[in-house]
Amino acid sequence: MYLIYFAIIVLIPLWAQIRVKNTFAKYSRVPTSTYRRGADVAREILNANGLYHVAVEEGRGFLSDHYDPRNKTVRLSPENYHGNSIAAAAVAAHECGHAIQDGQGYAFLKFRHALVPVANLGSNASWILIMIGIFAHLSGLLLLGIVFMAAAVLFQLVTLPVEFNASNRAMNQVVSLGLIGNREHREARKVLNAAALTYVAAAAVAVLELLRLVLIFTGMNRNDD
């Protein structure tokens, strides 16, 4: 059973990563009918939403695209910053979706930001407490580790509506502003859906791992009784 479990938690994220890489590779070779670079798509979306203060910069690394809320900057990987593909437009629009969320005070984004220090603490401390609790047979310490891990899992779960909402905003923007052709809407959506799978896979694995630890805790207490 444990071999099956560990195979599942390894294969789910691996499948998601392969899916997003293959989808991105496919649509990074297909230019949009408007031939706008990802950087231009991002700038137009930000300006259309009054976010003139948000910068668009070229980042480093493959698919390293992100929105930095501290510096109010959309950073696009080189292939998406300079590229005029459907994939570049979709990814650029998605990151601008986060900038729009930030500008409008989107509740789930604010909640996720508030969870960051708690989630970081949970990720760093939980496994130390859990391993000591299991090997020393200290159920109280194990429970404390589970609580810390639950905070990190909550962060993963809150990330899902943030990412899906950013994608929906992105699709609305590229269509309403005419940044891609009407027939390219489905292809852009495929890119964003593939990217969303990585977050879904991460959340699913985190929940499964948390449930496994809860079962270990209940079993430990049952044995003590």
C-alpha positions as CSV (number, residue, x, y, z in Angstrom):
1,M,0.0,0.0,0.0
2,Y,2.8,2.4,0.9
3,L,4.5,1.7,-2.5
4,I,1.2,2.5,-4.3
5,Y,0.8,5.7,-2.2
6,F,4.3,7.0,-2.9
7,A,3.9,6.1,-6.6
8,I,0.8,8.3,-6.6
9,I,2.3,11.3,-4.9
10,V,5.3,11.1,-7.3
11,L,3.4,10.5,-10.5
12,I,0.6,13.1,-10.1
13,P,3.0,16.1,-10.0
14,L,5.2,14.5,-12.7
15,W,2.2,14.1,-15.0
16,A,1.2,17.7,-14.3
17,Q,4.7,19.0,-15.1
18,I,4.9,17.0,-18.3
19,R,1.5,18.2,-19.4
20,V,2.3,21.9,-18.9
21,K,5.7,21.6,-20.6
22,N,4.2,19.8,-23.6
23,T,1.3,22.3,-23.9
24,F,3.6,25.3,-23.6
25,A,6.1,23.8,-26.1
26,K,3.2,23.3,-28.6
27,Y,1.7,26.7,-28.4
28,S,4.9,28.6,-28.0
29,R,5.5,27.7,-31.7
30,V,2.1,29.2,-32.7
31,P,2.1,33.0,-33.1
32,T,-1.0,35.0,-32.4
33,S,-2.8,36.7,-35.3
34,T,-1.9,40.1,-33.7
35,Y,1.8,39.3,-33.4
36,R,2.1,41.1,-30.1
37,R,5.0,40.2,-27.8
38,G,4.2,39.0,-24.3
39,A,5.7,42.2,-22.9
40,D,3.3,44.2,-25.1
41,V,0.3,42.1,-24.1
42,A,1.2,42.7,-20.4
43,R,1.7,46.4,-20.8
44,E,-1.6,46.9,-22.7
45,I,-3.6,44.9,-20.1
46,L,-2.0,46.8,-17.2
47,N,-2.6,50.2,-18.8
48,A,-6.2,49.3,-19.7
49,N,-6.8,48.6,-16.0
50,G,-5.1,51.8,-14.7
51,L,-2.1,49.9,-13.4
52,Y,0.5,52.3,-15.0
53,H,2.7,52.0,-11.9
54,V,3.2,48.2,-12.4
55,A,6.4,47.5,-14.3
56,V,6.9,44.7,-16.9
57,E,10.4,43.2,-16.8
58,E,12.2,40.4,-18.4
59,G,13.1,37.7,-15.9
60,R,15.4,34.7,-15.9
61,G,14.8,31.0,-16.3
62,F,12.3,28.9,-18.2
63,L,8.7,29.5,-17.2
64,S,9.9,31.7,-14.3
65,D,6.9,34.1,-15.0
66,H,5.4,35.7,-11.9
67,Y,3.9,38.9,-10.4
68,D,5.9,40.4,-7.6
69,P,3.4,42.3,-5.3
70,R,6.1,43.9,-3.2
71,N,7.8,45.6,-6.1
72,K,4.6,45.8,-8.2
73,T,6.3,44.1,-11.2
74,V,5.2,41.6,-13.7
75,R,8.3,39.5,-14.6
76,L,8.2,37.4,-17.7
77,S,10.6,34.6,-18.7
78,P,12.7,35.6,-21.8
79,E,10.7,33.3,-24.2
80,N,7.4,34.9,-23.0
81,Y,8.7,38.5,-22.8
82,H,10.0,38.5,-26.4
83,G,7.7,35.9,-27.9
84,N,4.6,36.6,-29.9
85,S,3.1,33.2,-29.4
86,I,-0.3,32.1,-28.0
87,A,1.6,30.7,-25.0
88,A,3.4,33.9,-24.4
89,A,0.2,36.0,-24.6
90,A,-1.6,33.6,-22.2
91,V,1.1,33.5,-19.6
92,A,1.7,37.3,-19.7
93,A,-2.1,37.9,-19.3
94,H,-2.3,35.5,-16.4
95,E,0.5,37.3,-14.5
96,C,-1.4,40.6,-15.2
97,G,-4.4,38.9,-13.7
98,H,-2.5,38.7,-10.4
99,A,-1.6,42.4,-10.7
100,I,-5.3,43.2,-11.2
101,Q,-6.2,41.1,-8.2
102,D,-3.6,43.0,-6.2
103,G,-4.9,46.4,-7.4
104,Q,-8.5,45.5,-6.6
105,G,-7.7,43.9,-3.2
106,Y,-8.9,40.5,-4.2
107,A,-9.8,38.7,-0.9
108,F,-8.2,35.3,-1.6
109,L,-5.0,37.0,-2.7
110,K,-4.8,39.0,0.5
111,F,-5.5,35.9,2.5
112,R,-2.8,34.0,0.7
113,H,-0.3,36.8,1.3
114,A,-1.2,36.7,5.0
115,L,-0.6,33.0,5.1
116,V,2.9,33.2,3.6
117,P,4.8,33.4,6.9
118,V,2.7,30.8,8.5
119,A,3.0,28.5,5.5
120,N,6.8,29.0,5.4
121,L,7.1,28.1,9.1
122,G,4.8,25.1,8.6
123,S,6.8,23.8,5.7
124,N,10.1,24.2,7.5
125,A,9.2,23.0,11.0
126,S,6.5,20.4,10.3
127,W,8.6,17.5,9.1
128,I,11.2,17.9,12.0
129,L,8.4,17.7,14.5
130,I,6.6,14.9,12.6
131,M,9.7,12.7,12.3
132,I,10.7,13.1,16.0
133,G,7.1,12.5,17.0
134,I,6.9,9.2,15.0
135,F,10.4,7.8,15.9
136,A,10.2,8.8,19.6
137,H,6.5,7.8,19.7
138,L,5.5,11.2,21.0
139,S,1.9,11.7,19.8
140,G,1.8,15.3,21.1
141,L,4.8,16.3,19.0
142,L,3.4,14.5,16.0
143,L,0.1,16.4,16.4
144,L,2.0,19.7,16.6
145,G,3.8,18.8,13.4
146,I,0.5,18.0,11.7
147,V,-0.9,21.4,12.7
148,F,2.1,23.1,11.2
149,M,1.7,21.1,8.0
150,A,-2.0,21.9,7.9
151,A,-1.1,25.6,7.6
152,A,1.1,24.8,4.6
153,V,-1.7,22.7,3.1
154,L,-4.2,25.6,3.6
155,F,-1.8,27.8,1.7
156,Q,-1.9,25.4,-1.2
157,L,-5.7,25.2,-1.2
158,V,-6.1,29.0,-1.1
159,T,-3.7,29.2,-4.0
160,L,-6.2,27.4,-6.3
161,P,-9.0,30.1,-6.4
162,V,-6.2,32.7,-6.8
163,E,-4.8,31.0,-9.8
164,F,-8.1,30.1,-11.4
165,N,-9.4,33.7,-10.9
166,A,-6.2,35.1,-12.5
167,S,-6.7,32.9,-15.5
168,N,-10.3,34.0,-15.9
169,R,-9.3,37.6,-15.7
170,A,-6.5,37.0,-18.2
171,M,-8.9,35.4,-20.8
172,N,-11.4,38.3,-20.4
173,Q,-8.6,40.8,-20.9
174,V,-7.0,39.3,-24.0
175,V,-10.4,38.9,-25.7
176,S,-12.0,42.2,-24.7
177,L,-8.8,44.2,-25.7
178,G,-8.4,42.3,-29.0
179,L,-4.9,41.0,-28.0
180,I,-5.5,37.7,-29.6
181,G,-7.9,36.5,-32.3
182,N,-11.3,35.1,-31.4
183,R,-10.3,31.7,-32.7
184,E,-7.2,31.6,-30.5
185,H,-9.2,31.8,-27.3
186,R,-9.4,28.0,-26.9
187,E,-5.7,27.5,-27.4
188,A,-4.8,30.2,-24.9
189,R,-7.2,28.6,-22.4
190,K,-5.5,25.2,-22.9
191,V,-2.1,26.8,-21.9
192,L,-3.6,28.3,-18.7
193,N,-5.5,25.1,-17.9
194,A,-2.3,23.0,-18.2
195,A,-0.5,25.5,-15.9
196,A,-3.4,25.2,-13.4
197,L,-2.9,21.5,-13.2
198,T,0.4,21.9,-11.5
199,Y,-1.3,23.8,-8.6
200,V,-4.1,21.2,-8.5
201,A,-1.6,18.4,-8.4
202,A,0.4,20.1,-5.6
203,A,-2.7,20.7,-3.5
204,A,-3.9,17.1,-4.0
205,V,-0.5,15.6,-2.9
206,A,-0.4,17.9,0.1
207,V,-3.9,16.9,1.2
208,L,-3.1,13.2,0.7
209,E,0.1,13.5,2.8
210,L,-1.8,15.4,5.6
211,L,-4.4,12.6,5.7
212,R,-1.8,10.0,5.9
213,L,-0.2,11.7,8.9
214,V,-3.6,12.1,10.6
215,L,-4.1,8.3,10.2
216,I,-0.6,7.7,11.7
217,F,-1.5,9.9,14.6
218,T,-4.9,8.2,15.3
219,G,-3.2,4.8,15.0
220,M,-0.5,5.8,17.5
221,N,-3.2,7.0,20.0
222,R,-5.2,3.8,19.5
223,N,-2.1,1.7,20.2
224,D,-1.4,3.7,23.4
225,D,-4.9,3.0,24.6
